[in-house]
């Protein structure tokens, strides 16, 4: 089993990534709703800083936990795996209908409209932002085969892991061909192709803790290269530099993530990141509920005709982050949390 220290640093990392996810959705909501055109420069700068790495980082953490939870110690924990898989499907269906229903009822307040045909088609085309859970379910099934092959190869598995890393990197780059048509494409083709590399990165690090990408010098060098790529893209394309430029999005995320991971693993003390740990340990609950609040707060500010960019961003972020967290904690206290979020997962003794 992982040490308590290691579990806490992973939760802190996941909490950090989730804060960026919520912040990203707050900013994107303001940008595409034309909330405050005078503040578009602020929105774009925050957007670019976040979207260079935040979802790839969350996917690396997911891959890491996937291996540690179900394939650690050289055995496949079949019962636990299928219970969690079924649980993800349940949460995906439940909150797709709950969120979709709210978007239909309060359509005037939401940016991405939903109708009943969208709800009927959630197994082909997810409702935002549930594409993340949708592709996680697919990755959970597909990557069993890669875990099995790596186990069979034993000492030679390192060659297989790097070969698959190279193949998935090529797929991630090629996925940019599908970016502009992603909303019309079924089965989340773009996201499946783009993020598989990062899910595998997490598995690689979980399988081999000495993976050199996550060591001090390589991580620092890669981070500097990643920042350099960001500066180059900013100079070439201006505020919209991270609009999934062919190949660069994959390269930037691969370069930035090992450095961020290394900092959290080595330099972020667990005892001083309790809030991040709490957010990280409730990441599922926050993820499936937060967009309801980002839309509601944006609508409230618009009705009040209050557009100050920093205040509206910070207030929306705090409410959208901590109200779902509070709901999750209250459900835990009244013993309903398991039935809402984890009905198929065995209760911890």
Beta strands, then each sheet from edge to edge (+ up, - down):
end
